[in-house]
Amino acid sequence: MCVSASVAIKPSKSKSLMRGCRPKLKNRDFMSEPMGDKLATSLPGIGEVLGERLREAGFRRAYHVLGKFLMLSKDADRFKAWLKDTFKANVDQAGQCYNCLRAWCDAHL
């Protein structure tokens, strides 16, 4: 469960509590507005390290990653394997990114 900023939390616990919230918040934020020129790091599952790997390969923007997702026919196994094999994403990162792009496509295409 996410904790409000107004609630005092011991520093040692705040990071672990918020870590579990980030994918949901990031997904909500991504889905709440047009994709536009959002960076790939705005996608759930894509943090700074994975985002840098994507950027170095030419996938700087979220729409670049979406393009690859569509080129792979929105196939979960193929897209997740691409992220894992090419960019060393872990299972959770690949799954979060796939789920967000799938939901975005369902809502906007």
DABELBEL-V703482 format. One record per residue. N is the residue number from 1. RES is the residue in one letter. PHI is phi in radians with two decimals (none if undefined). PSI is psi in whole degrees, -180 to 180 (NA if undefined). OMEGA is omega in whole degrees, -180 to 180 (none if undefined). Layout:
<<N RES PHI PSI OMEGA> <N RES PHI PSI OMEGA>>
This chain:
<<1 M none 136 178> <2 C -1.33 147 -178> <3 V -1.95 136 180> <4 S -1.09 151 179> <5 A -1.14 -22 -179> <6 S -1.42 -11 180> <7 V -1.56 129 180> <8 A -1.37 130 179> <9 I -2.26 142 176> <10 K -1.05 137 -178> <11 P -0.92 -37 -178> <12 S -1.18 -27 -179> <13 K -1.62 -25 -173> <14 S -1.09 -41 -179> <15 K -1.13 -43 -178> <16 S -1.20 -35 178> <17 L -1.19 -44 -177> <18 M -1.28 -27 -179> <19 R -0.99 -41 -180> <20 G -1.25 -19 -178> <21 C -1.52 -28 -172> <22 R -0.94 -48 -179> <23 P -1.02 -40 -179> <24 K -1.17 -44 180> <25 L -1.17 -42 -180> <26 K -1.13 -40 178> <27 N -1.13 -46 179> <28 R -1.06 -46 -180> <29 D -1.10 -42 -179> <30 F -1.14 -42 -177> <31 M -1.32 -19 -172> <32 S -1.39 -10 -179> <33 E -2.56 165 180> <34 P -1.01 152 -178> <35 M -1.13 -43 178> <36 G 0.85 -132 -179> <37 D -1.82 29 180> <38 K -1.02 144 176> <39 L -1.24 157 178> <40 A -1.03 -30 179> <41 T -1.21 -8 175> <42 S -1.39 -13 178> <43 L -1.33 136 174> <44 P -0.99 139 -180> <45 G 1.58 -14 -179> <46 I -1.86 104 178> <47 G -1.66 -165 -177> <48 E -1.13 -45 -177> <49 V -1.17 -50 179> <50 L -1.14 -37 177> <51 G -1.08 -38 178> <52 E -1.17 -41 177> <53 R -1.09 -43 178> <54 L -1.11 -46 -179> <55 R -1.02 -43 -180> <56 E -1.09 -26 179> <57 A -1.65 5 177> <58 G 1.67 9 180> <59 F -1.85 63 -176> <60 R -1.32 -38 -175> <61 R -1.80 156 178> <62 A -1.05 -36 -180> <63 Y -1.20 -24 173> <64 H -1.16 -44 178> <65 V -1.17 -40 176> <66 L -1.03 -42 179> <67 G -1.03 -43 178> <68 K -1.14 -42 177> <69 F -0.98 -45 180> <70 L -1.24 -37 178> <71 M -1.11 -28 177> <72 L -1.58 18 176> <73 S 1.02 32 179> <74 K 1.00 23 -179> <75 D -1.37 121 -176> <76 A -1.04 -50 -176> <77 D -1.10 -44 -178> <78 R -1.19 -42 -179> <79 F -1.16 -47 180> <80 K -1.11 -40 178> <81 A -1.10 -40 178> <82 W -1.04 -48 179> <83 L -1.12 -42 -178> <84 K -1.23 -48 -175> <85 D -1.28 -38 -175> <86 T -1.50 -37 -172> <87 F -2.10 5 178> <88 K 1.11 33 174> <89 A -1.23 150 175> <90 N -1.53 176 -176> <91 V -1.04 -43 -179> <92 D -1.14 -44 179> <93 Q -1.05 -48 -179> <94 A -1.09 -41 -180> <95 G -1.16 -43 179> <96 Q -1.11 -43 180> <97 C -1.14 -47 179> <98 Y -1.01 -50 -176> <99 N -1.05 -40 179> <100 C -1.17 -47 -179> <101 L -1.14 -36 178> <102 R -1.11 -47 180> <103 A -1.12 -41 179> <104 W -1.07 -45 180> <105 C -1.11 -42 179> <106 D -1.06 -35 -177> <107 A -1.47 -28 -170> <108 H -2.07 -13 -179> <109 L -1.96 NA none>>
